[in-house]
């Protein structure tokens, strides 16, 4: 053996940690208290997952990753190989989650990639995500990017939030090809979606105006963008207020919060009682996490 040859690099490990997938078979089970989906939307979910009559456990009934579409379109997408089993498992679970979170009127999945990863991550008995087994956001994001060329989902461009100097959340869209993976009747589904859009009452429709799919999506994104910016501003303001009040005695914190509430309500307290206003003050104190140093014997009103 030639001693001058360098040993081959180990490409399966980086440093001292393994590159093995932390959650090779993620799953999503719809909470029992959720309202059942109706008509073709419900049929799409029932086609994907069902309860085993013998064990009572939820099992995947249709694996969308096995659809011939992904074999036929592979050369056109530039892929040489099929998806690895871990990615196929993630895809199957992710599509079940899509069906639970999609807005029927616009085909938009209403939770972003961060929430998607959280929903698919295993949790302990207390409901907390297990870090060692969590589904990472980057893993979900890479799969979404890989699925876009197959035409089953659309991935709109992300927008930059100039106020908070970060990107706005990304929400994907399920295409007609994506819906077909679930085995639904597309004519019935489109009729249901048209009826849903016609029933949208958001205060932006004029008498006789019809809401197209493109307009519905645009308005959904506008509302989502506005809510995101408003939420971030609120958290920033609350952080400043919490920092300002945290060093004060509890009674002074309570007084300051009541003064701020009175100013923000601008005299709209005429219909309120003293007890109702006091409950608002305590609610704000809890929201700002300013009750941790509450003195003994002091309790919120009931």
N, C-alpha and C positions, 0 to 999 in steps of 0.2 A: 504493500500500500504506500502511495506517495504521501509523505508527511507534509509536503508543501500545499496540499489541497486544504482549503478552509472547510470546516464543518458546515453542513447545510443549516440555514437559519430555521428555527422553529416558528412557523407562521401561525400556530394554533394557540400560542400564549404571548401575552404582552407583559413583560416584567414578571411580577410574582403572582398575578391574578389570571384566572381562567377566562376564556372568551366564550365558554359554554352558555347557551341561552338560559336565562334565569327562570323563565316561565314557558316551557316548550309547548304546553297544551292549555292555553287560557280558555275560560268559559264565561258565559254571561247567562245568568238565570233571572228572568223577569220577576221582580218582587210580587208576592201574592196579593198585596193590597192595591196593585195597579189596576185600573179599570180595563176590562177586556177590549181589545181592538175589534172594530166592526167591519163587516163586509169583506172586500178584497184585501184591505189592509190587514185585517185579522187572519185572513186565509194565507197571506204571504208569511206571517209569523208561524202559523201552524204547520205550514209546509217545511219550515226550517227546523223547528224543534217541537218535540212532543214528549209527553210523560210516559215512561215505561209502565205498563199495567201490572207487571209482576213485581218490580222493585220500587215503583213510585218515584224514581229519579227522572230528571229531565235528560233527554238524550237528543243528539243532533239527528234529525230525520233526513235532511237533504244537505249535502256538503257542496256548497256553491263552488268551491275551489276545484271540484272534479268535473265541472262543466266542460264539454268539448270546445267551447269558445276559446279557452285559454291555451288549448293545444293548437287550434287552427290559426289563431292570430299571433302565435309566438314569433314566427319569422318576421312578420310585419312590424312587431314592436322592438325588434333587434335583440331578442333574447335567444340564447342557444340552448338553454336548459329549462326544465320545469322548475316551479318553486320548490324549495326544500320543505320537508314535512312540517318543521316548526312554523314556517311562514304560511303554509296551507292551514294549519290549525288556527293561527291567528286570524287569517282571512275568514274562516268559517264562523268563528266567535264574533268577529267584528261585524259581519253582515247581520247577524242576529241582533246585535246592538243597534245597528243602523235602522232596522225595521221598528225597533222600539222608540227611537228618538227622531225619526223623520217626520217633518211637517208635511202632511198629505197634500196641502194646497200648493206648496212650492217645491217639494222634493228635497228641501234643505234639511240636513241632519243638524238638529238644533243645539248640539253640544260640540265644543271644539276638540282638537286633538288631545289636549291635556286631560280633559274630562273623559274622553274615550279611553285613554290609557288607565285612568283611575278606576273606571267602571269594570275593566277587564282584569284588574289586578286582584290576586287572592287577598283575603282579609282574615284577621284573627277573630277570636270569640268576641272581642270588644268592638269589632267593626273597623279596626285600623288596618291600613295596608301593610302587608309584610314586606319590608324593603328588600330582603334577600330573594323574594319571588315576584317582585313587581314587574308589570309590563311597562317598559319605558316609553316616553313620549317619542323619542327618536325612532324607535322600532315601529310604532304605529305610523309615524310620518313617512318613513321610508316605504312602508307597504302601500300607503295611499298614493305616493308618487309612482310606485311600480304598477298600480292598477289603472291609473289614468290613461295610459296608451291603449289599454284594452277597451276603453269606452264605456265601462260600467259605472264610473263615477266621474264627476268634474271637480277640479280643484281650482277655485278662483284665486287670483293673485292676492297676496296679503297686502294690507295697507299699513302705512306707518302712522302711528299716533304721535303727532308733533307736540302735543301738550305734555304727554308723559314720557316722550322719547323712547317708545317701544312699539312693537307691532300689535295691531288689533287681532283678536282671536280669529282663527280660520275655521270656516264651516264649509263642508263639502256638499255636493249635490248628487243625488242618485239619478242616473240617466234611465231612459227607457230600457236600454240593454241590461242595466242593473236590476230593474224591476222584473225583467223576464227571467232572470236567474232564480227567482223565487217561485216560478210556476203559476203566477196569477193570470187572470183573464185581463189583458191590457185594455180592451174596449170598456169593460165594466170599471176598471180602475180609473181610466181617464174621465169617464162620466162622473164618478164619485169626486174626482178632483175638481172638475168644472163646477159641480154643485157646491163644493166647499169654498171655492174662490168667490162664487156668487153670493155666499152667505157671510163673507168677511165684512165686518162692520168696524172699520178703524177710523171713521170720521174723515177720510180723505176722498171718498167717492162722491161724485156729483150725481144728481138724479139722472138715471138712464145710462150712466157710465158703466162700461164693462171692464173688469180687471183681467188683463192678460197674464199669462204665466210669467213673462219677463218683468212686467210691472209689479206683480206680486212678490217676486224674488227681490227686486230692487228695493221695494218698501220694507221687506223683512230685514234686509241688510242695513238699511238706514236706521230702523228702530233698534236693531242689535248694536250698531255702532254708537248710537246716541246713549243707549243704556250702559254700554261699556265705559264710555268716557265719563258719564255721570257717576257711575260706581267708583271709578278710579279717583275722580275729584273728591267724592265724599270720603273715601278712605284716607286720602291725603289730608283733608281738613280735619278729620277725626284724629289722625295721628298727631297733628300740630296741637290740637286742643288737649289731647291726652297728655302730651309732653308738658304742656303749660300748667295743667291742673294736678299732675301726679305728685308734685312736691308740696302741695297745700294740705292743710288739715282737712279731715273728711267733711266737717260742717261747712268749711269755706268752699270746698269742691261742689257740694250740693247747692250752695247759694249761687255760685257762678253759673252752674248748669241751668238753674231755674231762671236766672237773669237772661242768659243766652236764648233759652226757649221762649221767654216772653217777648224778646226783641224779634225773634224769627217769626212768631205767630202774628205780630203786628196788630195787636188788639183784638184778635179773633178768639178770645177766651170767654166772651160773654155768655156762651151757651154751656160752659163747663163749670163743674163744681170744683171746690178746693181739692177734694179727694182725687178727682180725675186728673187734675193738673199735677198733683203730687205723684201719681202713678207714672205720668209721662216723664217727670224728672228722674224717677228711679229707673225707668226703662232706658233713658239716655245714659245714666250712670253705668248700668250694666253693659250697654253697648260699647261704651268707651273703656270698659274694664277698669273702672275707678272705684269698685266696691270691695276690692281685695283687702284694703286696709280699713275696712269698716269697723268702728269701735264696738265693743261688746254692748249688747242690749239695744242696738239699733237695728231695726228691721224694716223692710219695705211695707207700704200699706197693702191691705188685702181688699 
